[in-house]
Amino acid sequence: MNNETEFRAFVIRQDEHGEVTGSVEQLSLNHLPEGNVVVKVAYSGVNYKDGLASTSNGQIVRRYPFIPGIDMAGTVVASDHPEYREGDEVICTGYELGVSHEGGYSQYVRLKGEWLLPLPQSLSLRDAMAIGTAGFTAALSIERLIHNGLHPSQGPVLVTGATGGVGSFAISMLSRLGYEVVASTGKTDQSGWLHKLGAQEVIPRIEASVATKGAIAAETWAGVIDPVGGPALSTILKQVQYGGSVAVSGMTGGGRFESSVFPFILRGVNLLGIDSVYCPMKKREAIWSRLAGEWKPESVLVEGTVEYELTDLPVLLQGILQGEAVGRSVIRL
Ligand SMILES: NC(=O)c1ccc[n+]([C@@H]2O[C@H](COP(=O)([O-])OP(=O)(O)OC[C@H]3O[C@@H](n4cnc5c(N)ncnc54)[C@H](OP(=O)(O)O)[C@@H]3O)[C@@H](O)[C@H]2O)c1
């Protein structure tokens, strides 16, 4: 393998009108950015952020042409990093991958060894990317809720955006850990699947309209995993039990919400921010070891992951932005 080695990647380009489109191109290693490890990619995931990265107004990617893909799992083929050798199986989620550094929709990536994590023993490369950024974020959210006192004896845990990546993994893991899970979804036709993942109850999307009525509402949720955000979050905050927590990771429902201080000062509710991108390495290792062990989200790995090719990306990326995603899509490189 040398800098002339050729491979395929999904490349996005911007035209003179600012329009961004993507297609599969033949590149050589010369095209890849600097880094001390080269990885032959086996799988990459399809995330909401990848959808945003591939549009003209997504405000994720700032230079073109560019290879998106915010996560990947594969095998090291060259390394100047002391901790990695040829043949090591590795994972990368977050950091600058697929945002300002050429990403995982590529048969090869060259990146900083500091961004890599060894593949945990009981996961395959495919499992690792089926879990990917979405499953890792769901696990981070659960870990924060438990750290803030959540216990199965306290009552139902609400998961919003239930059919999406973060939502479906959250349901699978919470149910495995013995929690009563209530899934909130805009796709109630997927109720059967959500029950299979481990949801005890499926409810329609919680709407923001209730937000105007009253400062607080009946104490309902012991905890909440919310990758949707937006105006409905103000309703949800009012429904959290005394001392309960809401782990907010996303914005498919919007980037803004309004709230009074009352859920915080009358009920001691905690609003917990979840970031997977710059999560410290020690915590990453601890969370991935749970994902590979006692928290392993088998129900999504078995029931909810579909494999696609690079050429399927334009349709998949458009679909995820329109809220059509159900479960997890992985790209086989
Ligand atoms: N903080 C972090 O580090 C981090 C990491 C990963 C992801 N995220 C963010 O978390 C969010 C979810 O990511 P994902 O990869 O799980 O995306 P996803 O697979 O597309 O799932 C998002 C789900 O949100 C729901 N949804 C979509 N449009 C909606 C709307 N207009 N209003 C309300 N709900 C809507 C849908 O579920 P239902 O149809 O079932 O309601 C959809 O399946 C994104 O905003 C992503 O950027 C953040």
The ligand as a Gaussian input file, in Angstrom:
#p B3LYP/6-31G(d) Opt

LIG

0 1
 N      -25.023000      15.021000      21.459000
 C      -24.382000      14.119000      20.718000
 O      -23.215000      13.829000      20.896000
 C      -25.179000      13.405000      19.654000
 C      -24.819000      12.135000      19.213000
 C      -25.649000      11.459000      18.309000
 C      -26.789000      12.087000      17.827000
 N      -27.054000      13.351000      18.244000
 C      -28.267000      14.044000      17.782000
 O      -29.391000      13.311000      18.226000
 C      -30.447000      13.430000      17.291000
 C      -30.892000      12.038000      16.861000
 O      -29.844000      11.411000      16.135000
 P      -30.091000      10.011000      15.440000
 O      -28.838000       9.675000      14.734000
 O      -30.720000       9.075000      16.406000
 O      -31.184000      10.440000      14.339000
 P      -32.316000       9.572000      13.656000
 O      -31.904000       8.147000      13.539000
 O      -32.730000      10.328000      12.462000
 O      -33.509000       9.619000      14.725000
 C      -34.177000      10.805000      15.005000
 C      -35.633000      10.518000      15.334000
 O      -36.214000      11.747000      15.777000
 C      -37.601000      11.744000      15.465000
 N      -37.885000      12.946000      14.683000
 C      -37.489000      13.234000      13.429000
 N      -37.952000      14.424000      13.027000
 C      -38.664000      14.912000      14.057000
 C      -39.407000      16.104000      14.273000
 N      -39.509000      17.049000      13.337000
 N      -39.998000      16.282000      15.462000
 C      -39.887000      15.350000      16.424000
 N      -39.206000      14.190000      16.278000
 C      -38.597000      13.978000      15.108000
 C      -37.859000      10.485000      14.641000
 O      -38.294000       9.483000      15.544000
 P      -39.863000       9.135000      15.730000
 O      -40.461000       9.151000      14.346000
 O      -39.859000       7.780000      16.348000
 O      -40.458000      10.188000      16.591000
 C      -36.477000      10.114000      14.135000
 O      -36.392000       8.756000      13.812000
 C      -29.896000      14.315000      16.160000
 O      -30.247000      15.657000      16.387000
 C      -28.395000      14.131000      16.279000
 O      -27.687000      15.200000      15.728000
 C      -26.288000      14.016000      19.138000

